[in-house]
Amino acid sequence: MKYEKQLKENTVKAIKDLYDAEVSENQVTINDTPSNFDGDFTIVTFPFAKAARKAPMQIAEELGQYLTEKMDSVRSFNVVKGFLNLTVQDQVWTSSLQDILYKENYEHGSPLAEKVMVEFASPNTNKPLHLGHVRNILLGWSISKILKAAGKRVTTTQIVNDRGIAITKSMLAWKKYGNGATPESTGKKGDHFVGDYYVLFAQKLAEEYANWIDTDAAEKEYKARKKADQSKQDFFKAYKDTYFNKYSALGAEAREMLQKWEKHDPETLELWRTMNSWVLAGFETTFETLGISIDKTYLESDTYLLGKDIVQDGLQKGVFYKNDDGSIAVDLEDKNLGEKIVMRSDGTSLYVTQDIGLARQRHQEFGMDSMVYVVGNEQIYHFDALFAILEKLQEPYAKKLYHLAYGMVNLTTGKMKSREGTVVDADDLMADMVTTATKESLERNEITDLSPDKQAEIRKNIALGALKYFILKVNPKKRMVFDPAESIELQGQTGPYIQYAYVRTAGLKKYFAEADTSRAALYTTLEKEEKDLIKWLTKYPALIQEAAKEYDPSIIAAFAYNLAKAFSKFWHERSILKAEEPGAKEFRFLLSQAVGDTLKDAMDLLGIKMPTRM
């Protein structure tokens, strides 16, 4: 807020004039005065005690006298221990409202030269998007919008995992059991269609494994490998992966198909391309429903060999070294990360190899100065190691890389397991949210005068707003439980609650279409609820910068809720259309307009659309 900067400047000057001491503006802490004390702003005087050689309470008294005399905008002050509470003239707030209303892009930062790339989504082409992907996508999209609002030049990107054994499992299941079915012939969305075969493969493998457990070979494995007192049930529960790689007929077929893919077998490649196209088309439909777009999509099938030349070059320069088994590694002990293998002994690459190469390619393509990777917190070590390696390679962007390591998200019913077909499908979740929003809308019977298409659009915006807000209001680093019923309530910290506050501001516009808003200048004595609203509005630009710095959309989500809550109090306590004071009606309309515009902007940073009716 501009006025807080003036207070800081005058406080620095006061310490110099009163005590011949030097303090910086960074040493001046200004907070909102707590609601149980009189005042608008509170200056903390404890940091000045050493320089002034006086007790904080005395400093507060003398500083209050000084600021009251030197600043016409300061109406009065009071001291509570070492805290100086200042009450300012109402003109401070009316002037701030003018800035908000009439300064273009008041909320957003000035455009900067810094280029930022945000990687998010990055699904696998063997299954549809699920609730975990939704949190990833919403975080990545919101972060990209917040960074843009903070003045950055942003490119969004993803890398789709479209190769490997998980992909050939789906391919093999379709080839063995699909009977030529397609998404079109079954009426299924492409990613759901392919995902069904991934689940089918797991089911067939489970049947095969259950039959094998009763064989002599299984008994022999149990006796040879079991731990002391380990039951058969526990042994075979842990033995599944070994079985897949050693005994499974299906496993052997899946690995053979992967080998054919790697050798560019035409028939295998054709099936792979076909099934990939089905999945990618399905992903695009989900992205469109969520309202997000990605500037550049990389396919792992195109990038998995990247980085091998960089590793060899780094080996020659002494950045990496070769182990006795032929693998290539890097010593990251200086970062407490131990040794990291960057290439296997057989010369094949790892994920970190690919990520090294892809980072350099992206920099060559886009010239990004920094990059944000939105990936779950189970990959913290991977990205710590990647960033440390890129620093050792002296990549120009290496010191400006950030891993937004978000926590797991579950439904109230528990965890998700995609291999067992119990995954919480993103499309189904969104459809269920729309169904719930439609049911509640019909019960309220408030938009039935609109066309069916308009009603459907409003209900979709409410449903997706509920879903997005509930997920984004939680700090990304925390695990969370998504509760669909709670998310769509009209009370509490929910998306619909904030949307409803916006709807109220939008509803006022028809009453003031021809109003003379210049009359607002006649209204000069503000009520507490009005000042509180303006206070919240003035915080918004700084909160955008804070959210961008912390990569945390929950900061914007909390702001939107607090602003909506303050507006709700104002709405119930102060009449707008029946205001009696001269200019009060027009002033409150302009204030409501500023609130509505700010709520709309803040929710847009969360990827949420605001309806004008509910």
C-alpha positions as CSV (number, residue, x, y, z in Angstrom):
1,M,0.0,0.0,0.0
2,K,1.3,3.4,-1.0
3,Y,0.4,5.0,2.3
4,E,2.3,2.4,4.4
5,K,5.4,3.4,2.4
6,Q,4.8,7.0,3.4
7,L,4.5,6.0,7.0
8,K,7.8,4.1,6.8
9,E,9.6,7.0,5.2
10,N,8.3,9.4,7.9
11,T,9.2,7.0,10.7
12,V,12.8,6.8,9.4
13,K,12.9,10.6,9.3
14,A,11.4,10.8,12.8
15,I,14.1,8.4,14.3
16,K,16.7,10.6,12.7
17,D,15.2,13.9,13.9
18,L,14.3,12.7,17.4
19,Y,17.3,10.6,18.3
20,D,19.9,11.4,15.7
21,A,19.9,7.7,14.8
22,E,19.8,5.8,11.5
23,V,17.3,3.1,10.7
24,S,16.2,1.7,7.4
25,E,12.7,1.3,6.0
26,N,13.3,-2.5,6.3
27,Q,13.6,-2.1,10.1
28,V,10.1,-0.4,10.2
29,T,7.4,-3.0,10.8
30,I,3.8,-1.8,10.2
31,N,0.9,-4.1,10.9
32,D,-2.9,-3.7,10.8
33,T,-4.1,-2.7,14.3
34,P,-5.8,-5.6,16.0
35,S,-9.6,-5.3,16.1
36,N,-9.6,-5.1,19.9
37,F,-7.6,-1.9,19.9
38,D,-8.2,1.6,18.4
39,G,-6.3,2.4,15.3
40,D,-5.7,1.6,11.6
41,F,-1.9,0.9,11.6
42,T,0.5,-0.3,14.3
43,I,4.2,0.6,14.3
44,V,6.4,-1.8,16.3
45,T,9.0,0.3,18.1
46,F,11.1,-2.4,19.8
47,P,13.6,-2.5,17.0
48,F,14.4,1.2,17.6
49,A,15.3,0.9,21.3
50,K,19.0,0.4,20.9
51,A,19.5,3.2,18.4
52,A,17.3,5.6,20.4
53,R,18.6,4.5,23.8
54,K,15.1,4.7,25.2
55,A,12.3,2.3,26.2
56,P,9.9,1.2,23.4
57,M,6.9,2.7,25.2
58,Q,8.6,6.2,25.4
59,I,9.7,5.9,21.8
60,A,6.1,5.1,20.8
61,E,4.8,8.2,22.6
62,E,7.4,10.5,21.0
63,L,7.0,8.9,17.6
64,G,3.2,9.3,17.8
65,Q,3.5,13.0,18.7
66,Y,6.0,13.5,15.8
67,L,3.9,11.8,13.2
68,T,0.7,13.5,14.3
69,E,2.4,16.9,13.9
70,K,4.2,16.2,10.7
71,M,1.6,14.2,8.8
72,D,-1.8,15.8,8.2
73,S,-3.2,12.3,7.4
74,V,-2.6,11.0,10.9
75,R,-5.7,11.8,13.0
76,S,-4.7,10.4,16.4
77,F,-2.6,7.8,18.1
78,N,-2.4,5.6,21.2
79,V,0.3,3.5,22.8
80,V,0.1,-0.1,24.1
81,K,3.4,-1.0,25.6
82,G,5.9,-0.7,22.7
83,F,3.2,-0.6,20.0
84,L,2.2,2.7,18.4
85,N,-1.4,2.6,17.1
86,L,-2.3,5.2,14.5
87,T,-5.7,6.3,13.3
88,V,-5.6,8.0,9.9
89,Q,-8.0,10.4,8.2
90,D,-10.7,8.9,6.0
91,Q,-9.2,10.7,3.0
92,V,-6.4,8.1,3.1
93,W,-9.0,5.4,2.4
94,T,-11.0,7.3,-0.2
95,S,-7.8,8.2,-2.0
96,S,-6.7,4.5,-2.0
97,L,-10.1,3.5,-3.4
98,Q,-9.5,6.0,-6.3
99,D,-6.2,4.4,-7.1
100,I,-7.8,1.0,-7.1
101,L,-10.7,2.0,-9.3
102,Y,-8.9,4.2,-11.9
103,K,-5.3,3.1,-12.1
104,E,-4.9,0.6,-15.0
105,N,-3.6,-2.8,-13.8
106,Y,-3.5,-1.6,-10.2
107,E,-3.2,-5.1,-8.9
108,H,-0.6,-6.6,-11.2
109,G,3.1,-6.0,-11.3
110,S,4.9,-4.2,-14.0
111,P,6.1,-6.5,-16.8
112,L,9.6,-7.8,-16.3
113,A,12.1,-9.3,-18.6
114,E,12.4,-12.5,-16.6
115,K,11.2,-15.6,-18.4
116,V,9.8,-18.5,-16.3
117,M,8.9,-21.9,-17.5
118,V,6.3,-23.9,-15.4
119,E,6.2,-27.7,-15.9
120,F,3.0,-29.4,-14.7
121,A,0.5,-32.1,-15.6
122,S,2.9,-34.6,-17.3
123,P,0.7,-37.7,-17.2
124,N,1.4,-41.2,-18.4
125,T,-0.4,-42.5,-21.6
126,N,-1.6,-45.7,-19.9
127,K,-4.4,-44.3,-17.8
128,P,-6.8,-41.3,-17.5
129,L,-6.1,-38.3,-15.3
130,H,-7.1,-38.8,-11.6
131,L,-7.5,-36.6,-8.5
132,G,-3.8,-36.4,-7.9
133,H,-3.3,-35.1,-11.5
134,V,-6.0,-32.6,-10.8
135,R,-4.1,-31.1,-7.9
136,N,-1.0,-31.0,-10.0
137,I,-2.7,-29.3,-12.9
138,L,-4.6,-26.8,-10.8
139,L,-1.4,-25.8,-8.9
140,G,0.7,-25.5,-12.1
141,W,-1.9,-23.5,-13.9
142,S,-2.6,-21.2,-11.0
143,I,1.2,-20.7,-10.4
144,S,1.6,-19.8,-14.1
145,K,-1.2,-17.2,-13.8
146,I,0.1,-15.7,-10.6
147,L,3.7,-15.4,-12.0
148,K,2.2,-13.6,-15.0
149,A,0.3,-11.2,-12.7
150,A,3.6,-10.6,-10.8
151,G,5.1,-9.4,-14.1
152,K,6.9,-12.6,-15.3
153,R,6.9,-13.9,-18.9
154,V,5.6,-17.4,-18.5
155,T,5.7,-20.5,-20.7
156,T,3.7,-23.6,-19.6
157,T,5.0,-27.0,-20.5
158,Q,4.6,-30.7,-19.7
159,I,6.4,-33.9,-20.5
160,V,4.2,-36.9,-21.2
161,N,5.5,-40.3,-20.3
162,D,4.5,-42.3,-23.4
163,R,7.0,-45.2,-23.3
164,G,8.1,-48.0,-21.0
165,I,6.7,-51.2,-19.5
166,A,3.6,-49.5,-18.1
167,I,2.6,-48.4,-21.7
168,T,3.2,-51.8,-23.2
169,K,1.0,-53.4,-20.5
170,S,-2.0,-51.5,-21.9
171,M,-0.9,-52.2,-25.4
172,L,-0.6,-56.0,-24.8
173,A,-3.9,-56.2,-23.0
174,W,-5.7,-54.5,-25.9
175,K,-3.9,-56.8,-28.4
176,K,-4.9,-59.9,-26.5
177,Y,-8.3,-59.0,-25.3
178,G,-9.5,-56.0,-27.2
179,N,-11.0,-57.7,-30.3
180,G,-10.4,-54.6,-32.3
181,A,-12.4,-52.3,-30.1
182,T,-11.8,-48.5,-30.3
183,P,-12.9,-45.5,-28.3
184,E,-15.4,-44.7,-31.1
185,S,-16.9,-48.2,-31.3
186,T,-17.3,-48.3,-27.5
187,G,-18.4,-44.7,-27.0
188,K,-15.6,-44.2,-24.5
189,K,-13.2,-41.3,-24.0
190,G,-9.8,-42.3,-25.3
191,D,-7.8,-42.1,-22.1
192,H,-10.5,-44.0,-20.2
193,F,-10.6,-46.6,-23.0
194,V,-6.8,-47.3,-22.8
195,G,-6.9,-47.1,-19.0
196,D,-9.4,-49.9,-18.9
197,Y,-6.8,-52.1,-20.6
198,Y,-4.1,-51.1,-18.1
199,V,-6.5,-52.2,-15.3
200,L,-7.4,-55.4,-17.3
201,F,-3.7,-56.3,-17.6
202,A,-3.4,-56.0,-13.8
203,Q,-6.4,-58.2,-13.3
204,K,-5.2,-60.9,-15.7
205,L,-1.7,-60.8,-14.1
206,A,-3.3,-61.2,-10.6
207,E,-5.2,-64.3,-11.9
208,E,-2.0,-65.7,-13.4
209,Y,-0.2,-65.0,-10.1
210,A,-2.9,-66.6,-8.0
211,N,-2.7,-69.8,-10.1
212,W,1.1,-69.8,-9.9
213,I,1.2,-69.6,-6.1
214,D,-0.1,-73.2,-5.9
215,T,2.7,-74.6,-8.1
216,D,5.9,-76.4,-7.1
217,A,8.0,-73.5,-8.4
218,A,6.2,-71.1,-6.0
219,E,6.8,-73.5,-3.1
220,K,10.4,-73.7,-4.0
221,E,10.8,-69.9,-4.1
222,Y,9.1,-69.6,-0.8
223,K,11.4,-72.0,1.0
224,A,14.5,-70.5,-0.6
225,R,13.7,-66.8,-0.1
226,K,11.4,-66.5,2.9
227,K,12.5,-64.5,5.9
228,A,12.4,-66.1,9.4
229,D,8.9,-66.9,10.4
230,Q,7.5,-65.2,7.3
231,S,4.0,-66.5,6.3
232,K,3.2,-67.6,2.8
233,Q,0.7,-64.8,2.6
234,D,3.2,-62.1,3.5
235,F,5.9,-63.6,1.3
236,F,3.8,-63.8,-1.9
237,K,2.4,-60.3,-1.2
238,A,5.9,-59.0,-1.4
239,Y,7.0,-61.3,-4.2
240,K,4.7,-59.9,-7.0
241,D,7.3,-57.8,-8.8
242,T,9.9,-60.6,-8.7
243,Y,7.3,-63.0,-10.2
244,F,6.4,-60.5,-12.9
245,N,10.1,-60.3,-14.0
246,K,11.0,-64.0,-13.5
247,Y,8.0,-66.3,-14.1
248,S,5.1,-64.4,-15.5
249,A,4.1,-65.2,-19.1
250,L,2.3,-61.9,-19.4
251,G,5.3,-60.1,-18.0
252,A,7.5,-61.8,-20.6
253,E,5.1,-60.7,-23.4
254,A,5.0,-57.1,-22.1
255,R,8.8,-57.0,-22.0
256,E,9.1,-58.5,-25.5
257,M,6.7,-55.8,-26.8
258,L,8.9,-53.1,-25.1
259,Q,12.0,-54.6,-26.8
260,K,10.2,-54.5,-30.2
261,W,9.3,-50.9,-29.6
262,E,12.9,-50.1,-28.8
263,K,13.9,-51.8,-32.0
264,H,11.3,-49.8,-34.0
265,D,9.2,-52.8,-35.0
266,P,6.6,-51.4,-37.4
267,E,3.6,-53.2,-36.1
268,T,4.4,-52.4,-32.5
269,L,5.1,-48.7,-33.3
270,E,1.8,-48.5,-35.2
271,L,-0.2,-49.8,-32.3
272,W,1.7,-47.5,-29.9
273,R,1.0,-44.5,-32.0
274,T,-2.7,-45.4,-32.3
275,M,-3.2,-45.9,-28.6
276,N,-1.2,-42.8,-27.7
277,S,-3.4,-40.7,-29.9
278,W,-6.5,-42.0,-28.2
279,V,-5.1,-41.1,-24.8
280,L,-3.7,-37.7,-25.8
281,A,-7.0,-36.7,-27.3
282,G,-8.7,-37.6,-24.0
283,F,-6.2,-35.6,-22.0
284,E,-6.9,-32.6,-24.2
285,T,-10.6,-32.8,-23.5
286,T,-10.0,-32.9,-19.8
287,F,-7.6,-29.9,-20.0
288,E,-10.3,-28.0,-21.9
289,T,-12.9,-28.8,-19.3
290,L,-10.5,-27.6,-16.5
291,G,-9.9,-24.4,-18.5
292,I,-6.1,-24.8,-18.8
293,S,-3.7,-24.7,-21.8
294,I,-0.1,-25.9,-22.2
295,D,2.2,-24.0,-24.5
296,K,4.6,-26.9,-25.2
297,T,4.2,-30.6,-24.8
298,Y,7.2,-32.9,-24.8
299,L,6.9,-36.6,-25.3
300,E,9.3,-38.9,-23.5
301,S,9.6,-41.0,-26.6
302,D,11.3,-38.0,-28.2
303,T,13.4,-37.0,-25.2
304,Y,14.5,-40.2,-23.4
305,L,17.9,-40.2,-25.1
306,L,18.6,-36.6,-24.2
307,G,21.4,-35.9,-21.8
308,K,23.6,-38.8,-22.7
309,D,26.0,-36.5,-24.6
310,I,26.0,-34.1,-21.7
311,V,27.0,-36.9,-19.4
312,Q,29.8,-38.0,-21.7
313,D,31.0,-34.4,-21.9
314,G,30.8,-34.0,-18.1
315,L,32.8,-37.2,-17.7
316,Q,35.6,-35.8,-19.9
317,K,35.6,-32.5,-17.8
318,G,35.7,-34.4,-14.5
319,V,32.2,-33.4,-13.4
320,F,31.2,-37.1,-13.4
321,Y,33.2,-40.2,-12.9
322,K,33.0,-43.9,-13.9
323,N,32.4,-46.6,-11.3
324,D,34.0,-50.0,-11.4
325,D,30.8,-51.5,-12.9
326,G,30.9,-49.0,-15.7
327,S,28.1,-46.8,-14.5
328,I,28.7,-43.0,-14.5
329,A,28.0,-41.1,-11.4
330,V,28.4,-37.7,-9.7
331,D,29.5,-37.0,-6.1
332,L,26.8,-34.8,-4.4
333,E,28.1,-35.2,-0.9
334,D,28.6,-31.4,-0.7
335,K,24.8,-31.2,-0.9
336,N,24.2,-34.1,1.4
337,L,22.8,-36.1,-1.5
338,G,25.4,-38.8,-1.7
339,E,26.3,-40.4,-5.0
340,K,23.9,-40.1,-7.9
341,I,24.1,-42.5,-10.9
342,V,23.5,-40.5,-14.1
343,M,24.0,-43.4,-16.6
344,R,23.7,-47.2,-16.1
345,S,26.6,-49.5,-16.7
346,D,25.0,-50.7,-20.0
347,G,25.0,-47.2,-21.3
348,T,21.2,-46.7,-20.9
349,S,19.9,-43.4,-19.4
350,L,17.9,-42.7,-16.3
351,Y,15.2,-40.2,-15.6
352,V,17.8,-37.8,-14.3
353,T,19.8,-38.2,-17.6
354,Q,16.8,-37.2,-19.6
355,D,15.9,-34.3,-17.3
356,I,19.5,-32.9,-17.6
357,G,19.2,-32.9,-21.4
358,L,15.6,-31.6,-21.4
359,A,16.5,-28.7,-19.2
360,R,19.2,-27.6,-21.6
361,Q,17.0,-28.1,-24.6
362,R,14.3,-26.0,-23.1
363,H,16.7,-23.2,-22.3
364,Q,18.0,-23.3,-25.9
365,E,14.4,-23.2,-27.2
366,F,12.9,-20.6,-24.9
367,G,15.8,-18.9,-23.1
368,M,14.1,-19.2,-19.8
369,D,15.8,-17.6,-16.8
370,S,14.1,-19.9,-14.2
371,M,11.9,-22.9,-14.1
372,V,9.3,-24.4,-11.8
373,Y,8.7,-28.1,-11.7
374,V,5.3,-29.0,-10.2
375,V,5.8,-32.6,-9.1
376,G,4.7,-34.6,-6.0
377,N,6.9,-34.5,-2.9
378,E,7.9,-38.2,-3.4
379,Q,10.3,-36.8,-6.0
380,I,12.1,-34.3,-3.7
381,Y,15.5,-36.2,-3.8
382,H,15.3,-36.5,-7.6
383,F,15.0,-32.7,-8.1
384,D,17.5,-31.8,-5.4
385,A,20.0,-34.0,-7.2
386,L,19.0,-32.7,-10.6
387,F,19.4,-29.1,-9.6
388,A,22.8,-29.9,-7.9
389,I,24.0,-31.6,-11.1
390,L,22.9,-28.7,-13.3
391,E,24.9,-26.3,-11.0
392,K,28.0,-28.5,-11.3
393,L,27.5,-28.4,-15.1
394,Q,27.3,-24.5,-14.7
395,E,24.1,-24.3,-16.6
396,P,23.1,-20.6,-16.7
397,Y,19.7,-21.1,-15.2
398,A,20.7,-23.7,-12.6
399,K,20.5,-21.4,-9.6
400,K,16.9,-20.4,-10.5
401,L,15.2,-23.8,-10.4
402,Y,12.4,-24.6,-8.0
403,H,10.6,-27.9,-7.2
404,L,7.0,-27.2,-6.1
405,A,6.7,-30.4,-4.1
406,Y,3.1,-30.8,-3.3
407,G,1.5,-33.3,-0.9
408,M,-0.8,-36.2,-1.7
409,V,-4.5,-35.6,-2.1
410,N,-7.2,-38.2,-1.2
411,L,-10.9,-38.3,-1.1
412,T,-12.8,-38.7,2.2
413,T,-13.1,-42.4,1.2
414,G,-9.4,-43.0,1.2
415,K,-6.4,-43.5,-1.1
416,M,-6.3,-44.1,-4.9
417,K,-4.8,-47.2,-6.6
418,S,-4.8,-47.0,-10.4
419,R,-3.6,-50.5,-11.0
420,E,-6.6,-51.9,-9.1
421,G,-9.1,-49.7,-10.9
422,T,-10.1,-47.8,-7.8
423,V,-8.6,-44.5,-9.0
424,V,-10.7,-41.3,-8.5
425,D,-11.1,-40.4,-12.2
426,A,-10.8,-36.7,-12.9
427,D,-13.6,-36.6,-15.5
428,D,-16.0,-38.5,-13.2
429,L,-15.1,-36.3,-10.3
430,M,-15.9,-33.1,-12.4
431,A,-19.1,-34.7,-13.7
432,D,-20.2,-35.6,-10.1
433,M,-19.5,-32.0,-9.0
434,V,-21.6,-30.6,-11.8
435,T,-24.5,-33.0,-10.9
436,T,-24.3,-31.8,-7.3
437,A,-24.3,-28.2,-8.3
438,T,-27.3,-28.8,-10.6
439,K,-29.2,-30.5,-7.8
440,E,-28.6,-27.6,-5.4
441,S,-29.4,-25.0,-8.0
442,L,-32.7,-26.6,-8.8
443,E,-33.6,-26.7,-5.1
444,R,-32.9,-22.9,-4.8
445,N,-34.8,-22.2,-8.1
446,E,-33.0,-18.9,-8.7
447,I,-31.8,-19.2,-12.3
448,T,-34.6,-21.1,-13.9
449,D,-35.6,-17.9,-15.9
450,L,-32.4,-18.3,-17.9
451,S,-31.9,-20.4,-21.0
452,P,-30.9,-24.1,-20.4
453,D,-27.5,-23.4,-21.9
454,K,-26.9,-20.4,-19.6
455,Q,-28.0,-22.4,-16.6
456,A,-25.7,-25.3,-17.5
457,E,-22.8,-22.8,-17.9
458,I,-23.4,-21.3,-14.5
459,R,-23.7,-24.7,-12.8
460,K,-20.5,-25.8,-14.4
461,N,-18.6,-22.7,-13.2
462,I,-19.9,-23.2,-9.7
463,A,-19.0,-26.9,-9.7
464,L,-15.5,-26.4,-11.1
465,G,-15.0,-23.3,-8.9
466,A,-15.8,-25.4,-5.8
467,L,-13.4,-28.1,-6.9
468,K,-10.5,-25.8,-7.8
469,Y,-10.9,-23.5,-4.7
470,F,-11.1,-26.4,-2.2
471,I,-7.8,-27.8,-3.6
472,L,-6.0,-24.5,-4.0
473,K,-6.9,-23.1,-0.6
474,V,-4.6,-25.6,1.0
475,N,-0.8,-24.8,1.1
476,P,0.7,-27.0,-1.7
477,K,3.2,-28.7,0.6
478,K,0.5,-30.1,2.8
479,R,-1.3,-33.4,2.3
480,M,-5.0,-32.9,1.9
481,V,-8.4,-34.6,1.8
482,F,-10.9,-33.4,-0.8
483,D,-14.5,-33.4,0.5
484,P,-16.9,-32.8,-2.5
485,A,-19.9,-32.1,-0.3
486,E,-18.0,-29.5,1.8
487,S,-16.4,-27.9,-1.2
488,I,-19.7,-26.8,-2.8
489,E,-21.4,-25.3,0.3
490,L,-22.4,-21.7,0.2
491,Q,-21.0,-21.0,3.6
492,G,-17.5,-21.1,4.9
493,Q,-14.2,-20.9,3.0
494,T,-15.5,-22.3,-0.3
495,G,-15.5,-21.3,-3.9
496,P,-19.3,-20.8,-4.1
497,Y,-19.2,-18.5,-1.1
498,I,-16.8,-16.2,-2.9
499,Q,-18.7,-16.5,-6.1
500,Y,-21.9,-15.5,-4.3
501,A,-20.2,-12.3,-3.0
502,Y,-19.2,-11.5,-6.5
503,V,-22.7,-12.1,-7.8
504,R,-24.0,-9.5,-5.3
505,T,-21.6,-6.9,-6.6
506,A,-22.6,-7.7,-10.2
507,G,-26.3,-7.4,-9.3
508,L,-25.7,-3.7,-8.3
509,K,-24.6,-2.6,-11.7
510,K,-28.1,-2.4,-13.2
511,Y,-29.1,0.0,-10.5
512,F,-26.2,2.3,-11.2
513,A,-26.1,2.1,-15.0
514,E,-27.0,5.8,-15.3
515,A,-25.8,7.0,-11.9
516,D,-23.7,10.1,-11.3
517,T,-20.8,8.5,-9.5
518,S,-19.1,11.8,-9.1
519,R,-21.5,12.3,-6.2
520,A,-19.3,9.8,-4.3
521,A,-16.9,12.6,-3.5
522,L,-19.6,14.1,-1.2
523,Y,-19.3,11.1,1.2
524,T,-16.3,11.8,3.4
525,T,-16.9,10.1,6.7
526,L,-16.5,6.3,6.3
527,E,-17.9,3.5,8.4
528,K,-15.6,0.8,9.8
529,E,-16.9,-1.8,7.4
530,E,-16.0,0.4,4.5
531,K,-12.5,1.1,5.7
532,D,-12.0,-2.6,6.3
533,L,-12.9,-3.4,2.7
534,I,-10.5,-0.8,1.4
535,K,-7.8,-2.2,3.7
536,W,-8.2,-5.6,2.1
537,L,-8.3,-4.2,-1.4
538,T,-5.0,-2.4,-0.8
539,K,-3.3,-5.6,0.3
540,Y,-3.9,-7.4,-3.0
541,P,-0.9,-6.2,-5.1
542,A,1.6,-7.2,-2.4
543,L,-0.1,-10.6,-1.9
544,I,0.2,-11.3,-5.6
545,Q,4.0,-10.7,-5.3
546,E,4.1,-12.9,-2.1
547,A,2.2,-15.7,-3.8
548,A,4.6,-15.6,-6.8
549,K,7.6,-15.6,-4.5
550,E,6.4,-18.5,-2.4
551,Y,4.7,-20.4,-5.4
552,D,1.6,-20.6,-3.2
553,P,-1.9,-20.1,-4.6
554,S,-3.4,-20.6,-1.1
555,I,-2.3,-17.0,-0.4
556,I,-4.6,-15.7,-3.1
557,A,-7.3,-18.1,-2.1
558,A,-7.2,-16.9,1.6
559,F,-7.3,-13.3,0.4
560,A,-10.4,-13.9,-1.8
561,Y,-12.2,-15.5,1.1
562,N,-11.3,-12.7,3.5
563,L,-12.3,-10.0,1.1
564,A,-15.6,-11.8,0.4
565,K,-16.2,-12.2,4.1
566,A,-15.6,-8.5,4.7
567,F,-17.9,-7.6,1.9
568,S,-20.6,-9.9,3.3
569,K,-20.4,-8.0,6.7
570,F,-20.5,-4.7,4.9
571,W,-23.5,-5.9,2.8
572,H,-25.5,-6.8,5.9
573,E,-24.4,-3.8,8.1
574,R,-24.6,-0.9,5.6
575,S,-27.4,-0.1,3.2
576,I,-26.4,0.7,-0.4
577,L,-29.6,1.5,-2.3
578,K,-31.2,3.2,0.7
579,A,-28.2,5.0,2.0
580,E,-29.2,8.5,3.4
581,E,-26.0,10.4,3.5
582,P,-25.1,12.5,0.4
583,G,-23.0,10.5,-2.0
584,A,-23.1,7.4,0.2
585,K,-25.0,5.4,-2.3
586,E,-22.6,6.2,-5.1
587,F,-19.5,5.7,-2.9
588,R,-20.7,2.3,-1.8
589,F,-21.5,1.3,-5.3
590,L,-17.9,2.2,-6.4
591,L,-16.6,0.3,-3.4
592,S,-18.7,-2.7,-4.3
593,Q,-17.4,-2.5,-7.9
594,A,-13.8,-2.5,-6.7
595,V,-14.5,-5.5,-4.5
596,G,-16.2,-7.3,-7.4
597,D,-13.4,-6.6,-9.9
598,T,-10.8,-7.7,-7.3
599,L,-12.6,-10.9,-6.5
600,K,-12.9,-11.7,-10.1
601,D,-9.2,-11.1,-10.7
602,A,-8.1,-13.1,-7.7
603,M,-10.3,-16.0,-8.6
604,D,-9.1,-15.9,-12.2
605,L,-5.5,-16.4,-10.7
606,L,-6.9,-19.6,-9.3
607,G,-8.4,-20.6,-12.7
608,I,-12.0,-20.0,-11.5
609,K,-14.7,-18.2,-13.5
610,M,-17.2,-16.0,-11.8
611,P,-20.9,-16.3,-12.6
612,T,-23.1,-13.2,-12.5
613,R,-26.1,-15.2,-11.3
614,M,-26.4,-18.1,-8.9
